[in-house]
Amino acid sequence: MRRFPLSTRIEALPPYLFAELDRKKQEVRARGVDIIDLGVGDPDRPTPKFIVNRLKREAEIPSNHQYPSYEGLPQFREAAATWYRRRFGVSLDPSSEVVALIGSKEGIAHFPLAFVNPGDTVLVPDPGYPVYHIATMFAGGRSHFLPLRRENGFLPDLDAIPRSVLAKAKILFLNYPNNPTSAVADRKFYRRVLGFAEEHDLIVAHDVAYTEIYFDGKKPMSILELPGAKKRCIEFHSLSKTYNMTGWRIGFAVGNAELVAGTGKVKTNVDSGVFQAVQGAGIAALTSSDEVTDAIRRTYQDRRDILVPGLRALGLDPVEPGGTFYVWIPVPKGYTSASFCAHLLERAGIVTTPGSGFGKSGEGYIRIALTKEKVRLREALTRMRKVGF
């Protein structure tokens, strides 16, 4: 018996997906296996040098060494608003419709604390980023999972949600481009979401961390582009994937002023904001030319164009990615998500992510990240061919 028992909310947590992956990976590496890690979605290329240089300059400014404001520097919020206007044609008031985040994960995790009461229901995509459900649970809410199925383009069937669930629903979480399925939503779907949210008085919380990782020149849109969307929508954006800045921990939330203020109210009580030198580097990123993100996208497109045909040549049936740097792959007959990942790791030294780690509806799939150089992707395909399945 533990001397200091964990709280029931912590005891109820599922094992964090990537912690378990790390444990298994270390076991295989200890046997001397050359691991090709295609599991965690962490860009392998460095942050662009001009952003690093801006951080160096900002770190030399003594005023940046003090506590930052929780909502973010006015200059950073202005840069985020300007970026949104340039990218999506969406006008935002930097003073009331933008808040800086310590990465979008932090904002998503705090958001339900501002708007969910014990017993409220939150509509959560399945498969999906685990933080949506965990944040709901921490706030005392209940998750109702919305299956994302291939035959529906990995979009939730809103009409299938029971009326009894909708009566208690407070928030609808969405994420497009989608992790882990790589699906992209279109204008028709977002119009449907807005009408549905209006009908049932829902907040729409949209995780848009991957909008800048897309393929074949097909730009994903923001739901805030639609007329009236700011009445009930908030979007969580991150510089992590867009500019190869995962370790920097900087992002922002934008949209409805009340939703942004609620997020900020939580933040002012639980964190002290983003280091101002990092915000200065974020400004450099957000105000840079499109050539920066174009180059990052080309890297992932080149990798996708090697991996997806290669997987098909092996007899697998990967979903054609529309966005993100992931490939979502049904497992071969006779395998579960976990057993196929174990097969690839133990027999081929390849780390992948079991779809079941993203929810019940992720069973039967694995996720591969395009976060290794082309030579390593080709090596992974060669190893898969050798070990078979």
Secondary structure, DSSP 8 states (H G I E B T S, - for coil): --SS---HHHHT----HHHHHHHHHHHHHTTT---EE-SS----S---HHHHHHHHHHHT-GGGGS---TT--HHHHHHHHHHHHHHH-----TTTSEEEESSHHHHHHHHHHHH--TT-EEEEEES--THHHHHHHHTT-EEEEEE--GGGTT---GGGS-HHHHTTEEEEEEESS-TTT-----HHHHHHHHHHHHHHT-EEEEE-TTTT-BSTT-----GGGSTTGGGTEEEEEEHHHHTT-GGG--EEEEE-HHHHHHHHHHHHHH-----HHHHHHHHHHHTS-HHHHHHHHHHHHHHHHHHHHHHHHTT------SBSSEEEEE--TT--HHHHHHHHHHHH-EE-EEGGGG-GGGTTEEEEE--S-HHHHHHHHHHHHHH--
